Amino acid sequence: AGAHQTSASSQELSRLAISFNNLVGKFKV
């Protein structure tokens, strides 16, 4: 269960990072 939880958190973090990058990109333009 621990490993699965970590994997889910990692995916969530990467998704947030992508969304954040998109936001920053919009602000830069």
C-alpha beads as a LAMMPS data file, in Angstrom:
LAMMPS data file: protein, C-alpha beads

29 atoms
28 bonds

1 atom types
1 bond types

-500.0 500.0 xlo xhi
-500.0 500.0 ylo yhi
-500.0 500.0 zlo zhi

Masses

1 110.0

Atoms # bond

1 1 1 0.000 0.000 0.000
2 1 1 2.840 2.386 0.832
3 1 1 4.501 2.048 -2.557
4 1 1 1.162 2.481 -4.334
5 1 1 0.432 5.626 -2.330
6 1 1 3.848 7.069 -3.193
7 1 1 3.286 6.317 -6.874
8 1 1 -0.079 8.080 -6.817
9 1 1 1.440 11.102 -5.081
10 1 1 4.234 11.206 -7.660
11 1 1 1.725 11.231 -10.524
12 1 1 -0.301 13.946 -8.796
13 1 1 2.833 16.051 -8.283
14 1 1 3.917 15.714 -11.908
15 1 1 0.412 16.709 -13.010
16 1 1 0.503 19.762 -10.753
17 1 1 3.958 20.660 -12.057
18 1 1 2.697 20.524 -15.649
19 1 1 -0.312 22.683 -14.802
20 1 1 1.963 25.145 -13.003
21 1 1 4.309 25.279 -16.003
22 1 1 1.353 26.008 -18.278
23 1 1 0.250 28.849 -15.999
24 1 1 3.755 30.334 -15.920
25 1 1 3.936 30.056 -19.703
26 1 1 0.689 32.003 -20.076
27 1 1 1.926 34.739 -17.750
28 1 1 5.226 35.030 -19.624
29 1 1 3.512 35.632 -22.949

Bonds

1 1 1 2
2 1 2 3
3 1 3 4
4 1 4 5
5 1 5 6
6 1 6 7
7 1 7 8
8 1 8 9
9 1 9 10
10 1 10 11
11 1 11 12
12 1 12 13
13 1 13 14
14 1 14 15
15 1 15 16
16 1 16 17
17 1 17 18
18 1 18 19
19 1 19 20
20 1 20 21
21 1 21 22
22 1 22 23
23 1 23 24
24 1 24 25
25 1 25 26
26 1 26 27
27 1 27 28
28 1 28 29
